[in-house]
Amino acid sequence: MKAVIFAGGYGTRISEESGIRPKPMVEVGNKPILWHILKIYSHFGINDFIICCGYKSYVIKDYFANYFLHSADVTFDMGLNNMEIHSNASEPWKVTLVETGEDTMTGGRLKRVKDYIGDETFCLTYGDGLSNLDIRALITFHQRQHTLATLTAVRQPGRFGVFTLAQDEVLVHQFQEKPLNGETPWINGGFFVCEPSVIDLIEDDATVWERDPLEKLARSGNLSAFRHAGFWQPMDTLRDKYYLEDLWKSGKAPWKVWDKRVNGTHSKDAVEKVLAYV
C-alpha cells in the first residue's frame, strides 16, 4: 500500500520557518517533520510514499537526494573525484516526489498524483501532523466499513474543520469547515485511507479536498470515521513546533511508535510535562 502526503502548501502560519523551507521540512529533533511522518507509516509496514510537492519543492528533493549523507559514514577523495559510503543506515523507503504546483489546492494535488497511485487503496495525510495512531488498525477498520474513504477522528478545540457522527458512530453524515458552537467536536485529524475512485470527485486544481469531495462522501454515506483517542498534534505555528520539540527532547515523544521504549504511560507523562505550551 502507498501513502500520499500533502507537502506543497506555503505554511503561512509558521512563516518564521516556512520562509526558508516548506513546512514539512521544518525540523523537530533535528529531523524534518516529514521524516517523522514517514517513520510512523514505515513502522506499520508502509514504505512506498508519494509526496505532493509545491512551495520550495527543491528543498524536499535535495533532502532525499542526499539522504544517505545524513545517516552514513562517507569518505570524499577530492583527488580522485570519488565518494565512498562506509555504512548505510537508510530506511527501506521508496519516495516519489511529484511537482503538483505552488498554488494548487489539496484536492488538486491529489488529482495530480492519480497516475502514481494506480488502482489500489491508499493512505493519505498532511505533511505537518504527528500521532501515535495505529495505522494498521485504521486500515483494517476501513476495509470492514466498505466505504470509499475513512478519516481519523480526533478531538481538538478551535480552528479545524469538524463533522457530525451518525447514530452508529461510524459514518460521517455532515462535514463542516468550522464548529457551529462552543463544544469540543470531532475534527478531521488527517490520516485517511481511501479508495482510488475518490479522486473522481475532484474537479481541478482549485478543489479543496476537505470541502466538496469530503462533503460529497459524507452525504452519500461513503465517509467513515476511525476514532483516535491518543496523541495527535499538528504543527501550524511556532508554538506547536516548540511543543513538539519539548516532547522529543523528553525522550518519550508519543508519536515515536517505532521506538519500543516509548509506551502509552510514558507518552502520557511526557505530554503532561509540557502542557504549558498548549
C-alpha atoms as an extended CHARMM CRD file, in Angstrom:
* protein
*
       278  EXT
         1         1  MET       CA              0.0000000000        0.0000000000        0.0000000000  PROA      1               0.0000000000
         2         2  LYS       CA              1.1420000000        3.5430000000       -0.7560000000  PROA      2               0.0000000000
         3         3  ALA       CA              0.8840000000        6.6540000000        1.3720000000  PROA      3               0.0000000000
         4         4  VAL       CA              0.2660000000       10.0450000000       -0.2270000000  PROA      4               0.0000000000
         5         5  ILE       CA              1.4420000000       13.0820000000        1.7300000000  PROA      5               0.0000000000
         6         6  PHE       CA              0.4490000000       16.6990000000        1.1130000000  PROA      6               0.0000000000
         7         7  ALA       CA              3.6580000000       18.7480000000        1.2680000000  PROA      7               0.0000000000
         8         8  GLY       CA              3.1420000000       21.6580000000       -1.1030000000  PROA      8               0.0000000000
         9         9  GLY       CA              1.4760000000       24.4290000000        0.8860000000  PROA      9               0.0000000000
        10        10  TYR       CA              3.0130000000       27.7300000000        1.9300000000  PROA      10              0.0000000000
        11        11  GLY       CA              2.7180000000       27.2440000000        5.6910000000  PROA      11              0.0000000000
        12        12  THR       CA              1.8910000000       30.8990000000        6.2910000000  PROA      12              0.0000000000
        13        13  ARG       CA              1.0060000000       30.4130000000        9.9660000000  PROA      13              0.0000000000
        14        14  ILE       CA              4.5570000000       29.3160000000       10.7120000000  PROA      14              0.0000000000
        15        15  SER       CA              6.2210000000       31.8810000000        8.4740000000  PROA      15              0.0000000000
        16        16  GLU       CA              9.2100000000       32.1960000000       10.8110000000  PROA      16              0.0000000000
        17        17  GLU       CA             10.2840000000       28.7830000000        9.4800000000  PROA      17              0.0000000000
        18        18  SER       CA              8.4400000000       28.3940000000        6.1810000000  PROA      18              0.0000000000
        19        19  GLY       CA             10.1080000000       31.4600000000        4.7130000000  PROA      19              0.0000000000
        20        20  ILE       CA             13.1930000000       29.3490000000        4.0740000000  PROA      20              0.0000000000
        21        21  ARG       CA             11.7140000000       25.8630000000        3.6710000000  PROA      21              0.0000000000
        22        22  PRO       CA              8.3520000000       24.1430000000        3.1050000000  PROA      22              0.0000000000
        23        23  LYS       CA              6.5400000000       23.3890000000        6.3470000000  PROA      23              0.0000000000
        24        24  PRO       CA              7.0240000000       19.5950000000        6.1040000000  PROA      24              0.0000000000
        25        25  MET       CA             10.7710000000       20.2700000000        6.2220000000  PROA      25              0.0000000000
        26        26  VAL       CA             10.6180000000       22.2480000000        9.4730000000  PROA      26              0.0000000000
        27        27  GLU       CA             12.6360000000       20.2270000000       11.9540000000  PROA      27              0.0000000000
        28        28  VAL       CA             11.6710000000       18.5480000000       15.1960000000  PROA      28              0.0000000000
        29        29  GLY       CA             14.6080000000       16.9120000000       16.9280000000  PROA      29              0.0000000000
        30        30  ASN       CA             16.9190000000       17.8370000000       14.0300000000  PROA      30              0.0000000000
        31        31  LYS       CA             14.7440000000       15.8630000000       11.5970000000  PROA      31              0.0000000000
        32        32  PRO       CA             12.0930000000       17.2560000000        9.2090000000  PROA      32              0.0000000000
        33        33  ILE       CA              8.5690000000       16.6190000000       10.4310000000  PROA      33              0.0000000000
        34        34  LEU       CA              8.0940000000       14.8120000000        7.1090000000  PROA      34              0.0000000000
        35        35  TRP       CA             10.7290000000       12.2890000000        8.2410000000  PROA      35              0.0000000000
        36        36  HSD       CA              8.7570000000       11.6340000000       11.4360000000  PROA      36              0.0000000000
        37        37  ILE       CA              5.5850000000       11.0080000000        9.4100000000  PROA      37              0.0000000000
        38        38  LEU       CA              7.3570000000        8.5460000000        7.1220000000  PROA      38              0.0000000000
        39        39  LYS       CA              8.7970000000        6.7620000000       10.1640000000  PROA      39              0.0000000000
        40        40  ILE       CA              5.2930000000        6.3470000000       11.5870000000  PROA      40              0.0000000000
        41        41  TYR       CA              3.9870000000        4.7730000000        8.3840000000  PROA      41              0.0000000000
        42        42  SER       CA              7.1090000000        2.6580000000        7.9580000000  PROA      42              0.0000000000
        43        43  HSD       CA              6.6410000000        1.1890000000       11.4280000000  PROA      43              0.0000000000
        44        44  PHE       CA              3.3480000000       -0.2470000000       10.2030000000  PROA      44              0.0000000000
        45        45  GLY       CA              4.8710000000       -1.6800000000        7.0160000000  PROA      45              0.0000000000
        46        46  ILE       CA              4.0890000000        1.1310000000        4.5770000000  PROA      46              0.0000000000
        47        47  ASN       CA              7.2760000000        2.1980000000        2.7950000000  PROA      47              0.0000000000
        48        48  ASP       CA              6.0480000000        3.4420000000       -0.5970000000  PROA      48              0.0000000000
        49        49  PHE       CA              5.4300000000        7.1890000000       -0.4610000000  PROA      49              0.0000000000
        50        50  ILE       CA              4.1040000000        9.7790000000       -2.9000000000  PROA      50              0.0000000000
        51        51  ILE       CA              4.9340000000       13.3140000000       -1.7930000000  PROA      51              0.0000000000
        52        52  CYS       CA              2.8070000000       16.1080000000       -3.2800000000  PROA      52              0.0000000000
        53        53  CYS       CA              5.3580000000       18.8990000000       -3.6110000000  PROA      53              0.0000000000
        54        54  GLY       CA              4.8120000000       22.5710000000       -4.3790000000  PROA      54              0.0000000000
        55        55  TYR       CA              6.2850000000       25.5000000000       -2.4680000000  PROA      55              0.0000000000
        56        56  LYS       CA             10.1060000000       25.2180000000       -2.3000000000  PROA      56              0.0000000000
        57        57  SER       CA              9.9460000000       21.6460000000       -3.5860000000  PROA      57              0.0000000000
        58        58  TYR       CA             13.6760000000       21.6830000000       -4.2800000000  PROA      58              0.0000000000
        59        59  VAL       CA             14.3210000000       21.5850000000       -0.5160000000  PROA      59              0.0000000000
        60        60  ILE       CA             12.4660000000       18.2750000000       -0.2500000000  PROA      60              0.0000000000
        61        61  LYS       CA             14.1620000000       16.8980000000       -3.3590000000  PROA      61              0.0000000000
        62        62  ASP       CA             17.5910000000       17.8920000000       -2.1070000000  PROA      62              0.0000000000
        63        63  TYR       CA             16.9460000000       16.2290000000        1.2480000000  PROA      63              0.0000000000
        64        64  PHE       CA             16.0350000000       12.8660000000       -0.2460000000  PROA      64              0.0000000000
        65        65  ALA       CA             18.6630000000       13.0590000000       -2.9910000000  PROA      65              0.0000000000
        66        66  ASN       CA             21.2900000000       13.3180000000       -0.2590000000  PROA      66              0.0000000000
        67        67  TYR       CA             19.5110000000       11.2580000000        2.3740000000  PROA      67              0.0000000000
        68        68  PHE       CA             22.3460000000        8.7810000000        2.8180000000  PROA      68              0.0000000000
        69        69  LEU       CA             24.7050000000       11.6580000000        3.6400000000  PROA      69              0.0000000000
        70        70  HSD       CA             22.5910000000       12.3720000000        6.7030000000  PROA      70              0.0000000000
        71        71  SER       CA             22.8770000000        8.8200000000        8.0390000000  PROA      71              0.0000000000
        72        72  ALA       CA             26.0960000000        7.2520000000        6.7220000000  PROA      72              0.0000000000
        73        73  ASP       CA             29.8570000000        7.4990000000        7.1750000000  PROA      73              0.0000000000
        74        74  VAL       CA             31.3190000000        8.8660000000        3.9500000000  PROA      74              0.0000000000
        75        75  THR       CA             34.8290000000        9.4780000000        2.5840000000  PROA      75              0.0000000000
        76        76  PHE       CA             35.3260000000       12.0720000000       -0.1610000000  PROA      76              0.0000000000
        77        77  ASP       CA             38.5140000000       11.6420000000       -2.2040000000  PROA      77              0.0000000000
        78        78  MET       CA             38.9000000000       15.0320000000       -3.8380000000  PROA      78              0.0000000000
        79        79  GLY       CA             41.9110000000       13.9890000000       -5.9000000000  PROA      79              0.0000000000
        80        80  LEU       CA             40.0890000000       11.0750000000       -7.4880000000  PROA      80              0.0000000000
        81        81  ASN       CA             36.7220000000       12.8530000000       -7.5260000000  PROA      81              0.0000000000
        82        82  ASN       CA             35.2990000000        9.8630000000       -5.6990000000  PROA      82              0.0000000000
        83        83  MET       CA             32.8820000000        9.2430000000       -2.8340000000  PROA      83              0.0000000000
        84        84  GLU       CA             32.8920000000        6.0870000000       -0.7180000000  PROA      84              0.0000000000
        85        85  ILE       CA             29.9850000000        5.1460000000        1.5370000000  PROA      85              0.0000000000
        86        86  HSD       CA             31.2040000000        3.1020000000        4.5170000000  PROA      86              0.0000000000
        87        87  SER       CA             27.8390000000        2.3640000000        6.0670000000  PROA      87              0.0000000000
        88        88  ASN       CA             24.2940000000        2.9750000000        5.0290000000  PROA      88              0.0000000000
        89        89  ALA       CA             21.5700000000        3.1930000000        7.6520000000  PROA      89              0.0000000000
        90        90  SER       CA             18.9470000000        4.4380000000        5.2140000000  PROA      90              0.0000000000
        91        91  GLU       CA             15.3090000000        3.4830000000        5.5270000000  PROA      91              0.0000000000
        92        92  PRO       CA             13.5830000000        0.9220000000        3.2500000000  PROA      92              0.0000000000
        93        93  TRP       CA             11.5890000000        3.7010000000        1.6140000000  PROA      93              0.0000000000
        94        94  LYS       CA             10.5710000000        4.3360000000       -1.9610000000  PROA      94              0.0000000000
        95        95  VAL       CA              9.8300000000        8.0560000000       -2.2110000000  PROA      95              0.0000000000
        96        96  THR       CA              8.2270000000        9.6120000000       -5.2960000000  PROA      96              0.0000000000
        97        97  LEU       CA              8.3540000000       13.4150000000       -5.3020000000  PROA      97              0.0000000000
        98        98  VAL       CA              5.7280000000       14.9550000000       -7.5840000000  PROA      98              0.0000000000
        99        99  GLU       CA              5.5090000000       18.5950000000       -8.6590000000  PROA      99              0.0000000000
       100       100  THR       CA              1.8650000000       19.4680000000       -8.0150000000  PROA      100             0.0000000000
       101       101  GLY       CA              2.1220000000       23.2630000000       -8.3420000000  PROA      101             0.0000000000
       102       102  GLU       CA              2.6950000000       26.0240000000       -5.8210000000  PROA      102             0.0000000000
       103       103  ASP       CA             -0.8840000000       27.3350000000       -5.7940000000  PROA      103             0.0000000000
       104       104  THR       CA             -2.7460000000       24.0520000000       -6.2420000000  PROA      104             0.0000000000
       105       105  MET       CA             -5.2820000000       23.1810000000       -3.5420000000  PROA      105             0.0000000000
       106       106  THR       CA             -5.1790000000       19.8840000000       -1.6540000000  PROA      106             0.0000000000
       107       107  GLY       CA             -7.7480000000       18.1900000000       -3.8760000000  PROA      107             0.0000000000
       108       108  GLY       CA             -5.9080000000       19.2920000000       -6.9820000000  PROA      108             0.0000000000
       109       109  ARG       CA             -2.6600000000       17.9180000000       -5.5920000000  PROA      109             0.0000000000
       110       110  LEU       CA             -4.2640000000       14.5410000000       -5.0170000000  PROA      110             0.0000000000
       111       111  LYS       CA             -5.6900000000       14.5180000000       -8.5330000000  PROA      111             0.0000000000
       112       112  ARG       CA             -2.2570000000       15.3030000000       -9.9730000000  PROA      112             0.0000000000
       113       113  VAL       CA             -0.7140000000       12.1730000000       -8.4330000000  PROA      113             0.0000000000
       114       114  LYS       CA             -3.5040000000        9.8650000000       -9.6120000000  PROA      114             0.0000000000
       115       115  ASP       CA             -1.2650000000        8.0080000000      -12.0660000000  PROA      115             0.0000000000
       116       116  TYR       CA              1.2630000000        7.2670000000       -9.3310000000  PROA      116             0.0000000000
       117       117  ILE       CA             -1.4150000000        5.8730000000       -7.0210000000  PROA      117             0.0000000000
       118       118  GLY       CA             -2.8310000000        3.4080000000       -9.5130000000  PROA      118             0.0000000000
       119       119  ASP       CA             -5.9080000000        1.3070000000       -8.7740000000  PROA      119             0.0000000000
       120       120  GLU       CA             -5.1980000000        0.3300000000       -5.1840000000  PROA      120             0.0000000000
       121       121  THR       CA             -6.4030000000        1.5150000000       -1.8090000000  PROA      121             0.0000000000
       122       122  PHE       CA             -4.0580000000        4.1710000000       -0.4430000000  PROA      122             0.0000000000
       123       123  CYS       CA             -3.2800000000        6.1550000000        2.6930000000  PROA      123             0.0000000000
       124       124  LEU       CA             -3.3450000000        9.9470000000        2.6790000000  PROA      124             0.0000000000
       125       125  THR       CA             -2.2620000000       12.5400000000        5.2090000000  PROA      125             0.0000000000
       126       126  TYR       CA             -0.8730000000       16.0300000000        5.7260000000  PROA      126             0.0000000000
       127       127  GLY       CA              2.8280000000       16.7940000000        5.9580000000  PROA      127             0.0000000000
       128       128  ASP       CA              2.5650000000       18.6100000000        9.2710000000  PROA      128             0.0000000000
       129       129  GLY       CA              0.7390000000       16.3360000000       11.7290000000  PROA      129             0.0000000000
       130       130  LEU       CA              2.0630000000       13.7160000000       14.1550000000  PROA      130             0.0000000000
       131       131  SER       CA              0.2030000000       10.9860000000       16.0100000000  PROA      131             0.0000000000
       132       132  ASN       CA              0.6050000000        7.6530000000       17.7600000000  PROA      132             0.0000000000
       133       133  LEU       CA             -2.2330000000        6.3080000000       15.6390000000  PROA      133             0.0000000000
       134       134  ASP       CA             -2.2270000000        2.5810000000       14.8720000000  PROA      134             0.0000000000
       135       135  ILE       CA             -2.1260000000        2.7480000000       11.0630000000  PROA      135             0.0000000000
       136       136  ARG       CA             -2.7740000000       -0.9780000000       10.6590000000  PROA      136             0.0000000000
       137       137  ALA       CA             -5.8900000000       -0.7770000000       12.8310000000  PROA      137             0.0000000000
       138       138  LEU       CA             -7.0510000000        2.1880000000       10.7410000000  PROA      138             0.0000000000
       139       139  ILE       CA             -6.6140000000        0.2340000000        7.5020000000  PROA      139             0.0000000000
       140       140  THR       CA             -8.4190000000       -2.8150000000        8.9030000000  PROA      140             0.0000000000
       141       141  PHE       CA            -11.2850000000       -0.6030000000       10.0680000000  PROA      141             0.0000000000
       142       142  HSD       CA            -11.5750000000        0.9640000000        6.6120000000  PROA      142             0.0000000000
       143       143  GLN       CA            -11.6870000000       -2.4300000000        4.9250000000  PROA      143             0.0000000000
       144       144  ARG       CA            -14.5100000000       -3.5540000000        7.1970000000  PROA      144             0.0000000000
       145       145  GLN       CA            -16.6290000000       -0.4480000000        6.5990000000  PROA      145             0.0000000000
       146       146  HSD       CA            -16.7350000000       -0.8000000000        2.7980000000  PROA      146             0.0000000000
       147       147  THR       CA            -16.8490000000        2.9810000000        2.3490000000  PROA      147             0.0000000000
       148       148  LEU       CA            -14.8130000000        4.9270000000       -0.1930000000  PROA      148             0.0000000000
       149       149  ALA       CA            -12.8540000000        6.8280000000        2.4450000000  PROA      149             0.0000000000
       150       150  THR       CA            -12.0610000000        6.7540000000        6.1330000000  PROA      150             0.0000000000
       151       151  LEU       CA            -10.6680000000        9.6690000000        8.1000000000  PROA      151             0.0000000000
       152       152  THR       CA             -9.1770000000        9.6890000000       11.5630000000  PROA      152             0.0000000000
       153       153  ALA       CA            -11.4220000000       11.4650000000       14.0620000000  PROA      153             0.0000000000
       154       154  VAL       CA             -9.7030000000       13.2890000000       16.9060000000  PROA      154             0.0000000000
       155       155  ARG       CA            -10.8170000000       15.8550000000       19.4460000000  PROA      155             0.0000000000
       156       156  GLN       CA             -9.1580000000       19.2630000000       19.3210000000  PROA      156             0.0000000000
       157       157  PRO       CA            -10.8630000000       22.5800000000       20.0470000000  PROA      157             0.0000000000
       158       158  GLY       CA            -10.5290000000       25.5890000000       17.8130000000  PROA      158             0.0000000000
       159       159  ARG       CA             -9.6410000000       26.1550000000       14.2280000000  PROA      159             0.0000000000
       160       160  PHE       CA            -10.2200000000       22.8560000000       12.4280000000  PROA      160             0.0000000000
       161       161  GLY       CA            -12.9740000000       21.5460000000       10.1720000000  PROA      161             0.0000000000
       162       162  VAL       CA            -15.4830000000       19.4940000000       12.1410000000  PROA      162             0.0000000000
       163       163  PHE       CA            -18.1230000000       16.8920000000       11.4100000000  PROA      163             0.0000000000
       164       164  THR       CA            -21.0510000000       15.1180000000       12.9970000000  PROA      164             0.0000000000
       165       165  LEU       CA            -21.0200000000       11.3680000000       13.5110000000  PROA      165             0.0000000000
       166       166  ALA       CA            -24.1160000000        9.3730000000       12.6050000000  PROA      166             0.0000000000
       167       167  GLN       CA            -26.0040000000        7.4120000000       15.2590000000  PROA      167             0.0000000000
       168       168  ASP       CA            -23.9600000000        4.3100000000       14.5450000000  PROA      168             0.0000000000
       169       169  GLU       CA            -20.9060000000        6.4800000000       15.3190000000  PROA      169             0.0000000000
       170       170  VAL       CA            -19.0380000000        5.1610000000       12.2990000000  PROA      170             0.0000000000
       171       171  LEU       CA            -20.4030000000        7.0420000000        9.2960000000  PROA      171             0.0000000000
       172       172  VAL       CA            -19.8800000000       10.7690000000        8.9320000000  PROA      172             0.0000000000
       173       173  HSD       CA            -23.1590000000       12.3410000000        7.7850000000  PROA      173             0.0000000000
       174       174  GLN       CA            -22.1990000000       16.0230000000        7.8420000000  PROA      174             0.0000000000
       175       175  PHE       CA            -18.8580000000       17.7340000000        7.2620000000  PROA      175             0.0000000000
       176       176  GLN       CA            -18.2970000000       21.3890000000        8.1940000000  PROA      176             0.0000000000
       177       177  GLU       CA            -15.3000000000       23.6770000000        7.9480000000  PROA      177             0.0000000000
       178       178  LYS       CA            -15.7730000000       25.1960000000       11.4140000000  PROA      178             0.0000000000
       179       179  PRO       CA            -17.7110000000       24.3160000000       14.6020000000  PROA      179             0.0000000000
       180       180  LEU       CA            -21.1390000000       25.8900000000       14.9810000000  PROA      180             0.0000000000
       181       181  ASN       CA            -20.9200000000       26.4290000000       18.7460000000  PROA      181             0.0000000000
       182       182  GLY       CA            -18.5040000000       26.2530000000       21.6350000000  PROA      182             0.0000000000
       183       183  GLU       CA            -18.4810000000       22.4650000000       22.0390000000  PROA      183             0.0000000000
       184       184  THR       CA            -15.3660000000       20.3760000000       21.5560000000  PROA      184             0.0000000000
       185       185  PRO       CA            -16.3180000000       18.3900000000       18.4420000000  PROA      185             0.0000000000
       186       186  TRP       CA            -14.7370000000       15.6130000000       16.4840000000  PROA      186             0.0000000000
       187       187  ILE       CA            -12.3510000000       17.0160000000       13.9140000000  PROA      187             0.0000000000
       188       188  ASN       CA            -10.5850000000       15.7620000000       10.8290000000  PROA      188             0.0000000000
       189       189  GLY       CA             -7.1680000000       14.6010000000       12.0060000000  PROA      189             0.0000000000
       190       190  GLY       CA             -5.9840000000       13.5570000000        8.5560000000  PROA      190             0.0000000000
       191       191  PHE       CA             -4.5560000000       10.0340000000        8.2770000000  PROA      191             0.0000000000
       192       192  PHE       CA             -7.0910000000        8.9020000000        5.6710000000  PROA      192             0.0000000000
       193       193  VAL       CA             -7.4910000000        5.5700000000        3.9380000000  PROA      193             0.0000000000
       194       194  CYS       CA             -9.0980000000        5.9640000000        0.5110000000  PROA      194             0.0000000000
       195       195  GLU       CA            -10.2370000000        4.0160000000       -2.4840000000  PROA      195             0.0000000000
       196       196  PRO       CA             -8.8320000000        5.3670000000       -5.7700000000  PROA      196             0.0000000000
       197       197  SER       CA            -12.3170000000        6.3010000000       -7.0170000000  PROA      197             0.0000000000
       198       198  VAL       CA            -12.4280000000        9.2430000000       -4.5670000000  PROA      198             0.0000000000
       199       199  ILE       CA            -10.1650000000       11.0890000000       -6.9890000000  PROA      199             0.0000000000
       200       200  ASP       CA            -13.0690000000       11.2080000000       -9.4510000000  PROA      200             0.0000000000
       201       201  LEU       CA            -14.7860000000       13.6360000000       -7.0520000000  PROA      201             0.0000000000
       202       202  ILE       CA            -12.0130000000       16.1810000000       -7.5660000000  PROA      202             0.0000000000
       203       203  GLU       CA            -12.7330000000       18.6750000000      -10.3280000000  PROA      203             0.0000000000
       204       204  ASP       CA             -9.4770000000       20.5770000000      -10.8230000000  PROA      204             0.0000000000
       205       205  ASP       CA             -6.5310000000       22.3390000000       -9.1510000000  PROA      205             0.0000000000
       206       206  ALA       CA             -8.8980000000       24.6730000000       -7.2860000000  PROA      206             0.0000000000
       207       207  THR       CA            -10.6810000000       21.8290000000       -5.4820000000  PROA      207             0.0000000000
       208       208  VAL       CA            -10.0830000000       21.6970000000       -1.7400000000  PROA      208             0.0000000000
       209       209  TRP       CA            -10.0920000000       18.0690000000       -0.5900000000  PROA      209             0.0000000000
       210       210  GLU       CA            -11.5690000000       18.9820000000        2.7920000000  PROA      210             0.0000000000
       211       211  ARG       CA            -14.5970000000       20.6870000000        1.2680000000  PROA      211             0.0000000000
       212       212  ASP       CA            -16.5080000000       19.4170000000       -1.7560000000  PROA      212             0.0000000000
       213       213  PRO       CA            -15.0360000000       15.8810000000       -2.0160000000  PROA      213             0.0000000000
       214       214  LEU       CA            -15.3490000000       15.0680000000        1.7000000000  PROA      214             0.0000000000
       215       215  GLU       CA            -18.7660000000       16.7130000000        1.8970000000  PROA      215             0.0000000000
       216       216  LYS       CA            -20.0000000000       14.6120000000       -1.0420000000  PROA      216             0.0000000000
       217       217  LEU       CA            -18.5940000000       11.4500000000        0.5210000000  PROA      217             0.0000000000
       218       218  ALA       CA            -20.3270000000       12.2500000000        3.8170000000  PROA      218             0.0000000000
       219       219  ARG       CA            -23.6920000000       12.9690000000        2.1560000000  PROA      219             0.0000000000
       220       220  SER       CA            -23.5700000000        9.6990000000        0.2310000000  PROA      220             0.0000000000
       221       221  GLY       CA            -22.6560000000        7.6080000000        3.2770000000  PROA      221             0.0000000000
       222       222  ASN       CA            -19.1940000000        6.8660000000        1.9440000000  PROA      222             0.0000000000
       223       223  LEU       CA            -17.0570000000        8.5370000000        4.6150000000  PROA      223             0.0000000000
       224       224  SER       CA            -16.2250000000        6.5870000000        7.7580000000  PROA      224             0.0000000000
       225       225  ALA       CA            -14.5560000000        7.8920000000       10.8990000000  PROA      225             0.0000000000
       226       226  PHE       CA            -11.9410000000        5.9850000000       12.8680000000  PROA      226             0.0000000000
       227       227  ARG       CA            -11.8700000000        7.3810000000       16.3900000000  PROA      227             0.0000000000
       228       228  HSD       CA             -8.4140000000        8.0210000000       17.8020000000  PROA      228             0.0000000000
       229       229  ALA       CA             -8.2710000000        8.9240000000       21.4820000000  PROA      229             0.0000000000
       230       230  GLY       CA             -4.4850000000        9.0160000000       21.6550000000  PROA      230             0.0000000000
       231       231  PHE       CA             -1.9160000000       11.6430000000       20.7940000000  PROA      231             0.0000000000
       232       232  TRP       CA             -2.4560000000       13.9120000000       17.7870000000  PROA      232             0.0000000000
       233       233  GLN       CA             -0.7830000000       17.2440000000       17.1540000000  PROA      233             0.0000000000
       234       234  PRO       CA             -0.4070000000       19.4000000000       14.0330000000  PROA      234             0.0000000000
       235       235  MET       CA              2.4610000000       21.8500000000       13.6240000000  PROA      235             0.0000000000
       236       236  ASP       CA              0.7220000000       25.0000000000       12.4480000000  PROA      236             0.0000000000
       237       237  THR       CA              2.5730000000       27.5980000000       14.4860000000  PROA      237             0.0000000000
       238       238  LEU       CA              5.9640000000       28.1810000000       16.0650000000  PROA      238             0.0000000000
       239       239  ARG       CA              4.3320000000       27.4320000000       19.3970000000  PROA      239             0.0000000000
       240       240  ASP       CA              3.3290000000       23.9980000000       18.0930000000  PROA      240             0.0000000000
       241       241  LYS       CA              6.9090000000       23.3920000000       16.9700000000  PROA      241             0.0000000000
       242       242  TYR       CA              8.2710000000       24.2250000000       20.4300000000  PROA      242             0.0000000000
       243       243  TYR       CA              5.7060000000       21.8980000000       21.9910000000  PROA      243             0.0000000000
       244       244  LEU       CA              6.7510000000       19.0170000000       19.7340000000  PROA      244             0.0000000000
       245       245  GLU       CA             10.4300000000       19.7920000000       20.3130000000  PROA      245             0.0000000000
       246       246  ASP       CA              9.9350000000       19.5470000000       24.0620000000  PROA      246             0.0000000000
       247       247  LEU       CA              8.1770000000       16.2140000000       23.7300000000  PROA      247             0.0000000000
       248       248  TRP       CA             11.0150000000       14.9150000000       21.5560000000  PROA      248             0.0000000000
       249       249  LYS       CA             13.6800000000       16.1090000000       23.9820000000  PROA      249             0.0000000000
       250       250  SER       CA             11.8880000000       14.2900000000       26.7960000000  PROA      250             0.0000000000
       251       251  GLY       CA             12.8420000000       11.0240000000       25.0810000000  PROA      251             0.0000000000
       252       252  LYS       CA              9.2290000000        9.8940000000       25.1940000000  PROA      252             0.0000000000
       253       253  ALA       CA              7.6090000000       11.5670000000       22.1970000000  PROA      253             0.0000000000
       254       254  PRO       CA              4.1930000000        9.8670000000       21.8530000000  PROA      254             0.0000000000
       255       255  TRP       CA              4.3940000000        9.6110000000       18.0530000000  PROA      255             0.0000000000
       256       256  LYS       CA              7.7190000000        7.7260000000       18.2000000000  PROA      256             0.0000000000
       257       257  VAL       CA              5.8970000000        4.4330000000       17.7190000000  PROA      257             0.0000000000
       258       258  TRP       CA              8.9710000000        2.8330000000       16.1390000000  PROA      258             0.0000000000
       259       259  ASP       CA             10.8310000000        3.0760000000       19.4630000000  PROA      259             0.0000000000
       260       260  LYS       CA              9.9550000000        0.2400000000       21.8530000000  PROA      260             0.0000000000
       261       261  ARG       CA             10.9990000000        2.4040000000       24.7850000000  PROA      261             0.0000000000
       262       262  VAL       CA              8.0590000000        4.7140000000       24.1510000000  PROA      262             0.0000000000
       263       263  ASN       CA              4.7970000000        3.3350000000       25.5300000000  PROA      263             0.0000000000
       264       264  GLY       CA              1.4110000000        4.7670000000       26.4020000000  PROA      264             0.0000000000
       265       265  THR       CA              2.1950000000        5.5330000000       30.0310000000  PROA      265             0.0000000000
       266       266  HSD       CA              5.4730000000        7.2670000000       29.2990000000  PROA      266             0.0000000000
       267       267  SER       CA              3.9240000000        9.1910000000       26.4260000000  PROA      267             0.0000000000
       268       268  LYS       CA              1.1360000000       10.4780000000       28.6590000000  PROA      268             0.0000000000
       269       269  ASP       CA              3.6680000000       11.5930000000       31.2770000000  PROA      269             0.0000000000
       270       270  ALA       CA              5.7100000000       13.4020000000       28.6390000000  PROA      270             0.0000000000
       271       271  VAL       CA              2.6660000000       15.2630000000       27.3500000000  PROA      271             0.0000000000
       272       272  GLU       CA              1.6460000000       16.3410000000       30.8490000000  PROA      272             0.0000000000
       273       273  LYS       CA              5.1090000000       17.7800000000       31.4970000000  PROA      273             0.0000000000
       274       274  VAL       CA              4.9070000000       20.2050000000       28.5890000000  PROA      274             0.0000000000
       275       275  LEU       CA              1.2620000000       21.2490000000       28.7730000000  PROA      275             0.0000000000
       276       276  ALA       CA              2.3970000000       24.8110000000       29.4210000000  PROA      276             0.0000000000
       277       277  TYR       CA              2.8420000000       25.1780000000       25.6620000000  PROA      277             0.0000000000
       278       278  VAL       CA             -0.7790000000       24.3110000000       24.8890000000  PROA      278             0.0000000000
